Amino acid sequence: MAKKAVASLQTGAGRNYTKCIKMVKTEKGYQYAQEMVHNNNIKEFFAKK
């Protein structure tokens, strides 16, 4: 099942998106924020706090 989901991201419009993960500092410590971002908006994702 996982192969089918991954394969669907590699064809068509799915190749225009990238899974971005960054560390975010919170009151309790650090957490990870992850999001599927369009390739044109990757820099904005990492620039926002």
N, C-alpha and C positions, 0 to 999 in steps of 0.2 A: 504494500500500500504506500509506503514512504517513497518508493521509487517512482510511482505514478505521480505523486505530488511534486517531487523534485523535477521530474521530466517535464511537467506542465509549465514550470517556471522557465525552462530553457527554450521554449518555442513561443513564437508570436510576441505579444505585448509583455509577457513576463520577464523578458530579458531587459526591459527598460527600468526595472526596479532592483534595488540592492538592500539587503538587510544590514542596517547600521547599528552598532552597539557602542555606547559610550558610558563612562563612569560619571555619576552625578553625586555631588556631596550633599548630604542631608544632615539633619540634627543628630541622628543616631549613628551616622557613619557614611560610608559610600554605598551606593546602589548602582545597578546597571539599568540604563534605559535603552530599549531596543525598539526599532521601528522599521517598517518597510518604506523606503524612500525612493522617489523617482531619481534617476541618475542625474538629472539637471539640478536637483535640490540638495545634493549631498553636502556641499559646503555650508549651506544655510542651516542644516540640521546640526552640524558640529559647531557652528558659530553661536547659536542661541544657547542661553544659559537657563 
